[in-house]
Amino acid sequence: MSATGTSATTLLLARHGQTVWHAENRYAGVSDVALTETGLAQARALGRWAAAHPVDAIWTSPVSRAVITAEPACEALGLTPYREPGLRECDFGVVEGRTLAEFAKENPEAAEAFRADPVAHPFPGAENPVEAAERGAAALHRIAAAHPGERVLVVAHNTLFRLVLCALLHIPLSDYRRVFPRLRNAAVTELHMAAPDSAALLSLNVPCEQGEP
């Protein structure tokens, strides 16, 4: 770790592998949802990617699907992962474990309001998206500060990462679903953090292996 604290940190953001709710597009926030066999294969692919593109440290959300996704990379590089509570996924309130289509049948007005502006009109009982973006951005800033000039793999979650990318890149939070429709499971997004108010997006959704969708 550099003693100067002035060098840019490269954060390599990866969403966890596919879960059992993925096929039906069910919202998985605070729920502890298992990876599918495809998700485990994606985790192994991320491990192979890390072996070929070594990092200096690995940080994960404390949620098991992120922890398990990071395990092959940790084993490949002989690293002990750090846990960051601020990287946990958003709480989706009444939609947790459900699809947007199911919610729309029950409450069409609220679903339409969410589609129009998911930050101004989050799901009932959900975490405030502005607060989620703030905690996630603060977590990445802490990680960058701990590893100046280094490369760090960060494994966490789809909605949180999209909100945080908007916050760090000065994109309106309400546009997170439009600007970043999704982060692919176990694909890598490269972000440079040079200063508290300076972040640059170098790549987005780069697959770990050639031919991966």
C-alpha positions, 0 to 999 in steps of 0.5 A: 500500500502506498504511503503517499495516498495520492495515487489513483486507485483502480476499483474493479467492480463485479456483481455477484453471480446469478442467483435462484431468483435471477431467471424470474427477475425477482428483486433480491436485496436483503434476502440471502439468496443462493447462487445457481450452478450458473452463478457458481460457474460465473464465480469460477470465471471471475477467479480465473480472470483474477488469476490472469489480471491480479489485484492487490485486495478483494472487498465484498458485500457481507451478503453471502452471494457476494462472498461466495462469488469472490471466493475463487478469486481469493483462492487464486490470489491467496488473498483474504477478503475484506467485508464492507457493510456499506456494500450490501444491496438495497432493501426493496421493501414490499417488492423483496422476492417479487417481480415488478410485474407482480407488484404492478398488478397489485399497485399499478399506480405505484409501479408506474411512478417507480418506472417514471422516477425510481428515486422519487418514488421507491417501492413502499418500505424500501430503503431511500435510494439517495441514502443507499447511493451515499452509503455505497459511494462512501464505502468505495471511497473508504476502500480507495483510501485504504489502497492508494495506487492499487487494484482492488476487486469489489464484489457487490450488487446490481442496484447498489452499484448502479446508484453508486456509479451515478453518484460518483459520475455526477449522473442524476440518480433518477436515471440509474435504470436508464443509463445502467440498465443492468450490470451483468453477473460477474462481469467487470466494471473498471473505475478509477478513483483519484480524489474524493470528488474525482471518479472516471469510468474506464470500462463497463460490463466486461465479461470475464471470459471470451464468449460470455454473454 
